Amino acid sequence: MQELSSRTSVFTDSVIRRMTRVSNKYGAINLSQGFPDFDPPKQILDRLSQVAYEGPHQYAITWGAQNFREALSRKQSPRMGIGEIDPNGQIVVTCGSTEAMMCSVMTVCNPGDRVVVFSPFYENYSADAILCGAEPSYVELHAPEFTFDDAELEAACAKPNTKALILCNPSNPSGHVFSREELTKIADLADKYDLYVITDEVYEHIVYAPYQHIYFASLPGMAERTISCSSLSKTYSMTGWRLGYTIATPEVTDRIKKVHDFLTVGAAAPLMEAAVVGLELPQSYYDDLQALYTHKRQLFCDGLCQIGMKFVEPQGAYYVMCDISEAGFANDEEFAYKLAERVGVGGVPGSCFFKAPENRFIRFHFAKSDEVLKAALANLEGWQAKIVRED
């Protein structure tokens, strides 16, 4: 038999999703894979029950149902600061932001191109580049602030054949929210080295005061260079619906449409129909969402303080990077397995997010009910004594 693809030989399974299976195995509270344990807004669920009998149940227009794209344009146009978004020429609805990112990288990159990726990073980004035959160039976000060094970033952008930069803001896993000053530095380099910027902004509505989310495309001259990717997953607590989208210039969008068409054909028609009412919710919904997660961050971080687990307080998203270096494990995956088995809490070993060797962190998420978060904190009480390294 001939050898399988060398391009995919370097892949492992997703460590994040593996830790969900480990949590299930040991009956641990799953704070690893970042999905909420509460339902989407009632308005969406009510509409879904109607759609189940009314339809549509067949293919929608490949790049997204017309009413969904129009509702998305009405929601995002006043927020993104790039003028009125054309629902026909600038939006493609995808199967989650995962496909949105993949379509974007495939649209931009040729084999042999380079893509700048900040580290720590969501594990799909490097895979997206590799699947396109491109090479990731990693730039460290230095802990504990998780900010970049200007010279290191420029050195990566200046490498030959660099075509694009991937920006996750607010950042998963670090929770860093990029300031206007940081974004401006990235924009200046994108202009200087003629780069596309592919943004992952799925946590755009989960930001904690005094920090503010700034859409990269809104910076002067950046709308032409930016492919903005996001989804409904986190904002409406519907990660299983897999509804994402890209927003870009008509020229770029026309190419994304073609890639998307041959990659997945289209997103689920009945789910788009039901989700339209979510896109039409008033601003009060987003204010309430921010208040909800602000409360959960406070509850979880206060609990971590009380049990003596060091952490980096997130500025956005719903993850906490906890410092486990005092446990003395050379392998953070071993620590994560022991934590699930002996402490009853599942988390993601931080090494899967970093390019450089890094075993100091474990990532927890707090998109859970207060009762579940309190139970997890109770399990974590005295965690040092519960985990004993076996040499």
Secondary structure, DSSP 8 states (H G I E B T S, - for coil): -----SSSTT----HHHHHHHHHHHHT-EE-SS---SS---HHHHHHHHHHHHH---S---TT--HHHHHHHHHHHHHHHSSS---TTTSEEEEEHHHHHHHHHHHHH--TT-EEEEEES--THHHHHHHHTT-EEEEEEEETTTTEE-HHHHHHHHTSTTEEEEEEESS-TTT-----HHHHHHHHHHHHHTT-EEEEE-TTTT-B-TT-----GGGSTTTTTTEEEEEESTTTTT-GGG-EEEEE--HHHHHHHHHHHHHHTS---HHHHHHHHHHHT--HHHHHHHHHHHHHHHHHHHHHHHHHT-EEE--SBSSEEEEE-GGG--S-HHHHHHHIIIII-EE-EEGGGG-SS---SEEEEE--S-HHHHHHHHHHHTTHHHH-----
